[in-house]
């Protein structure tokens, strides 16, 4: 049975996406379930008693990842709430084990070999060292926020999806609050004193959840994002505090490579039953259907990947030319 202290107030939004372009967001205040997906038991109906009192205070209760065996109905309307399931995907997480070295040794051999190759390549280019810095105190969080936003603004996630590091007063206040409770971690990868990749994670008990990861696209050829994640995990596991580290939803290759486990999950919104919320849900679902239809069409025409690369490409940017330190 999930109890009240496992819910945490947090701003949420429904993102209206067409392909990879976010053209509108519906903002609302929600109570978010903080229990890790691997520890959730019981049906959605059994969660209702803990949800209903929350809907007197919030617009919705959000379960970021609910374990499923079959995909639930996308909409269910009751007297007490509107249940909306916009997506189902795979949730990837890490059981750190005894140490970082033992965690790496349990990776598949092919993944481990490819990872070492990318690390070696970046190290050679950067002159034999990797400069990763960790931020967790209030003063450090302020430095991280400033530097990470400079990187985040260069990413396609910021330009197209609206899912990069938030640049709002509310986020800054939340960041400071979490830092004061030792409940956040910021990671920055530097090259020649300039930040080129970032990761932001929040701590909930013994769980560390990565919320935003990004890198300057000019460093794509040198796998800056992979290098950052590897050393961020080394730092996090080295604390010996976290029993679970997770990357959340998505089928990104790096999540599969770094994860030790995964679960099929759905994101569930339980809205207060109002006409406004129903309209938001129906329009959001219509947007998903239209986007999926166009995506299927471009795939059949053989142009989907070309379009994706075109829209993701940074305007006026170029990729870093690959040249090792030994080449002078």
C-alpha positions in Angstrom: 0.0 0.0 0.0 1.5 3.4 -1.1 1.2 6.1 1.6 1.0 9.9 1.5 4.7 10.5 2.1 5.6 8.7 -1.1 3.9 11.4 -3.2 5.8 14.7 -3.8 4.4 17.9 -5.3 5.9 18.8 -8.6 5.1 20.9 -11.7 4.1 18.7 -14.7 3.2 19.2 -18.3 1.7 17.4 -21.3 4.0 18.0 -24.3 2.3 18.2 -27.7 4.8 16.8 -30.1 4.6 16.5 -33.9 7.5 14.2 -34.7 10.3 15.7 -32.6 8.9 19.2 -32.6 7.2 20.4 -29.4 4.7 23.1 -30.4 2.6 23.4 -27.2 2.7 22.4 -23.5 -0.2 22.1 -21.0 1.1 23.0 -17.6 -0.4 21.7 -14.3 0.4 21.1 -10.7 0.7 17.4 -9.7 1.6 15.0 -7.0 4.3 12.6 -8.3 4.8 9.1 -7.0 8.4 8.8 -5.9 8.4 5.1 -5.3 10.8 3.4 -7.7 9.1 1.3 -10.4 10.8 -1.9 -9.3 9.1 -1.5 -5.9 5.5 -0.7 -7.0 3.0 -3.5 -6.3 -0.7 -3.7 -6.7 -3.1 -2.6 -9.4 -4.0 0.9 -10.4 -7.4 0.4 -8.8 -5.7 -0.4 -5.5 -3.8 2.9 -5.7 -7.0 4.9 -5.9 -7.5 5.3 -2.1 -4.1 7.1 -1.8 -4.7 9.2 -4.9 -8.2 10.7 -4.2 -7.2 12.9 -1.3 -4.4 14.3 -3.5 -6.8 15.4 -6.2 -8.3 17.8 -3.7 -5.0 19.7 -3.6 -3.5 19.0 -7.1 -4.7 18.9 -10.7 -3.4 15.4 -11.1 -1.5 12.5 -9.5 1.3 11.2 -11.8 2.9 7.8 -11.7 6.0 8.3 -13.9 6.5 4.6 -14.4 4.0 1.9 -13.5 4.9 -1.8 -14.3 2.7 -3.5 -16.8 2.2 -6.9 -18.4 -0.2 -5.6 -21.0 -0.8 -2.1 -22.1 -3.7 -0.5 -20.1 -6.5 1.5 -21.7 -5.4 4.9 -22.8 -8.4 6.6 -21.1 -10.7 5.6 -18.3 -13.3 8.0 -16.9 -14.7 7.5 -13.4 -16.6 9.8 -11.0 -13.4 10.4 -9.0 -10.7 10.7 -11.7 -9.6 10.5 -15.3 -7.0 7.9 -15.9 -4.8 8.8 -19.0 -1.9 6.6 -20.3 -0.1 8.5 -23.1 2.8 6.1 -23.5 4.2 2.7 -22.7 7.8 1.9 -23.0 10.8 0.3 -21.3 12.2 1.6 -18.1 16.0 1.0 -17.6 17.8 0.9 -14.3 21.1 -0.2 -12.7 21.7 -2.3 -9.7 25.2 -1.0 -8.8 26.4 -4.1 -7.0 29.4 -4.0 -4.7 31.6 -1.6 -6.7 31.9 0.2 -10.0 34.5 -2.2 -11.3 32.3 -5.2 -10.6 29.4 -3.4 -12.3 31.4 -2.8 -15.4 32.6 -6.4 -15.4 29.0 -7.6 -15.6 28.4 -5.7 -18.8 28.3 -7.8 -22.0 31.8 -8.2 -23.5 30.9 -6.4 -26.7 29.4 -3.4 -24.9 32.4 -3.2 -22.6 34.8 -3.4 -25.5 33.0 -0.6 -27.4 32.8 1.5 -24.2 36.6 1.3 -23.6 37.3 2.2 -27.2 35.2 5.4 -26.9 36.8 6.3 -23.6 40.3 5.7 -25.0 39.5 7.9 -28.1 38.3 10.8 -26.0 41.2 10.5 -23.6 43.7 10.6 -26.4 42.1 13.7 -27.9 41.9 15.5 -24.5 45.6 15.0 -23.8 45.4 12.0 -21.5 42.9 13.2 -18.9 39.1 13.3 -18.5 37.8 16.3 -16.5 34.5 15.4 -14.9 33.2 17.5 -12.0 30.4 16.6 -9.6 28.1 19.2 -8.0 25.9 18.6 -4.9 26.0 21.5 -2.4 23.9 24.8 -2.8 26.9 26.9 -4.0 27.9 24.1 -6.4 24.4 23.7 -7.7 24.4 27.4 -8.7 27.6 26.9 -10.6 26.2 23.7 -12.2 23.0 25.4 -13.3 24.8 28.2 -15.1 27.3 26.0 -16.9 24.8 23.2 -17.7 22.3 25.6 -19.3 25.0 26.9 -21.7 25.4 23.3 -22.9 21.7 22.5 -22.8 20.7 25.3 -25.1 22.9 23.8 -27.8 21.1 20.4 -27.8 18.3 19.3 -30.2 16.3 18.3 -27.1 16.2 22.0 -26.2 15.5 23.3 -29.8 12.9 20.6 -30.7 11.5 18.6 -27.8 11.5 21.1 -24.9 12.9 18.4 -22.6 16.3 19.8 -21.9 17.3 21.3 -18.6 14.5 23.7 -17.5 15.4 27.4 -17.5 12.8 28.7 -15.1 12.7 30.3 -11.7 10.8 27.3 -10.4 13.5 24.9 -11.5 16.2 27.1 -9.9 14.3 27.1 -6.6 13.8 23.4 -6.8 17.5 22.8 -7.5 18.5 24.9 -4.5 16.1 23.1 -2.3 17.3 19.7 -3.4 20.9 20.7 -3.0 20.2 21.9 0.6 18.9 18.4 1.3 21.7 16.6 -0.5 19.1 15.3 -3.0 20.6 16.3 -6.3 23.7 15.6 -8.3 25.0 17.6 -11.2 27.8 16.3 -13.5 29.7 18.3 -16.1 32.4 17.0 -18.6 35.0 19.6 -19.5 37.4 20.0 -22.3 40.1 22.8 -22.1 38.1 24.4 -19.3 34.8 24.5 -21.2 31.8 22.4 -20.3 30.7 20.2 -23.2 28.3 17.7 -21.6 26.0 17.6 -18.6 23.8 15.3 -16.5 21.3 16.2 -13.8 20.0 13.6 -11.4 17.8 13.7 -8.3 18.1 11.5 -5.2 15.1 10.0 -3.7 16.1 7.9 -0.7 18.4 5.2 -2.0 17.5 5.8 -5.6 19.3 8.2 -8.0 17.2 9.2 -11.1 18.8 10.8 -14.1 16.4 13.5 -15.3 18.4 15.3 -18.0 21.5 14.3 -20.0 22.9 16.3 -22.9 26.0 17.3 -24.8 27.2 19.9 -27.2 26.5 18.3 -30.7 29.9 19.4 -31.9 31.4 16.7 -29.7 29.2 13.9 -31.0 32.0 12.2 -32.9 34.0 11.9 -29.7 31.1 10.3 -27.7 31.0 13.1 -25.1 27.7 11.9 -23.8 28.9 8.3 -23.2 32.1 9.5 -21.6 30.1 11.7 -19.2 27.7 8.9 -18.3 30.5 6.4 -17.6 32.3 8.8 -15.2 29.1 10.1 -13.6 28.2 6.5 -12.8 31.7 5.9 -11.4 31.1 8.9 -9.1 27.6 7.9 -8.1 28.4 4.2 -7.4 31.5 5.3 -5.6 29.3 7.1 -3.0 28.0 3.6 -1.9 24.7 5.3 -1.1 22.4 4.3 -4.0 20.8 0.9 -4.3 19.2 1.8 -7.7 20.3 4.2 -10.4 17.9 4.7 -13.3 17.6 6.5 -16.7 13.9 6.5 -16.9 11.8 5.9 -20.1 13.1 5.5 -23.6 14.8 3.1 -26.0 18.1 5.0 -26.3 21.0 2.8 -27.0 23.1 4.0 -24.1 20.3 3.1 -21.6 20.3 -0.5 -22.8 24.1 -0.7 -22.7 24.5 0.7 -19.2 21.4 -0.9 -17.6 21.4 -4.1 -15.5 17.7 -4.5 -15.6 14.5 -3.2 -17.3 10.7 -3.3 -17.0 7.9 -2.6 -19.4 6.1 0.4 -17.9 3.5 3.0 -18.6 3.2 6.6 -17.5 -0.1 7.2 -15.8 -1.9 10.5 -15.2 -4.8 10.5 -12.8 -6.5 13.8 -13.4 -9.2 15.5 -11.4 -12.4 14.9 -13.5 -13.0 18.3 -15.1 -14.0 19.4 -18.6 -10.6 21.2 -19.0 -8.6 18.1 -18.1 -10.7 15.9 -20.4 -10.2 18.4 -23.3 -6.4 18.4 -22.7 -6.3 14.6 -22.7 -8.3 14.2 -25.9 -6.3 16.8 -27.8 -3.1 15.3 -26.6 -4.1 11.9 -27.8 -5.2 13.3 -31.1 -1.7 14.9 -31.5 0.0 11.6 -30.8 -2.2 9.8 -33.4 -1.5 12.4 -36.1 2.3 12.4 -35.3 2.4 8.5 -35.4 0.5 8.5 -38.7 3.0 10.9 -40.3 5.9 9.0 -38.8 4.7 5.7 -40.4 4.3 7.5 -43.8 7.8 8.9 -43.8 9.2 5.5 -42.7 7.4 3.8 -45.7 8.8 6.5 -48.0 12.3 5.8 -46.6 12.9 9.4 -45.5 12.3 9.2 -41.8 15.9 9.0 -40.7 17.0 11.7 -43.1 14.4 14.1 -41.7 15.4 13.2 -38.2 19.0 14.0 -38.9 18.2 17.2 -40.7 16.0 18.6 -37.9 18.5 17.5 -35.2 21.5 19.1 -36.9 22.6 22.3 -35.1 22.3 25.4 -37.2 25.7 27.0 -37.9 27.5 24.3 -36.0 30.1 21.8 -37.1 31.4 18.6 -35.6 34.8 18.5 -33.9 37.4 17.2 -36.3 38.8 13.9 -34.9 42.4 14.4 -34.1 44.3 12.8 -31.3 46.6 14.6 -28.9 49.6 12.8 -30.3 49.0 14.4 -33.7 49.9 17.7 -32.3 
